[in-house]
Structure formats: structure tokens, C-alpha cells
Amino acid sequence: MKKMRRKKISRLEEANRYLQQEYGEEHNAGYVVAAAAEPVYHLPTPGGRDLEKILRLETKRVLSNDWVVRDEKRFYQVERQSQHHAPAKSKVRVCEWEDGRLEIDY
């Protein structure tokens, strides 16, 4: 406001012209910082195995007392890892790829 008073700016049109043509550039010059490096817009594509992991569907499910996982109205019997106890209420991840393959991570 002080700068506009010094320049005897009193009308809205004059104020808008001053802000756009003179003050904006002067004000922004105080905040300009040069970039440390050129930005990289293109990253290398992930490898085949990583790409498969990215494009798969993952859902979290709970393992029942009898080592069964339910996923979308289907039941999967998980191979027992131990004879002593079943991991009741353990979390598992059901992974499904585009070609229909399924994998259960426990």
C-alpha cells in the first residue's frame, strides 16, 4: 500500500495495472531460488518381476482355525506349516495376477 501511495495510485484500474506489470516481478524476484538439478520426469520402468508385483491385486484376509482362507466366495485350504497349532486369526495376503494365478502370503 505504501508503494502505491508514493506513486499516487488511487483508482482500482491503476492499482491492478501496477500490481501486474511492476510490483509482481519485483516481489517475486526476492523469492527466486535456482534448482539444485534439472528435474527428472522419466524414470526407468521396473523390471519384469517388480512390474508383476505392481500390477497384481492384493486383499488382506484372516486365516481360520482349520487353515482356510475365504476370498470372494471361494475357500482355499492353506498347507499346514506346523502340526502343533493353527494360527487362528492370522493375517494373510491373497495376491491375484491378470493371468489368474493366485498366491497366499502367510
Beta strands, then each sheet from edge to edge (+ up, - down):
strand 1: 57-63
strand 2: 68-71
strand 3: 74-77
strand 4: 90-96
strand 5: 102-105
sheet 1: 1+ 4- 5+
sheet 2: 2+ 3-
end
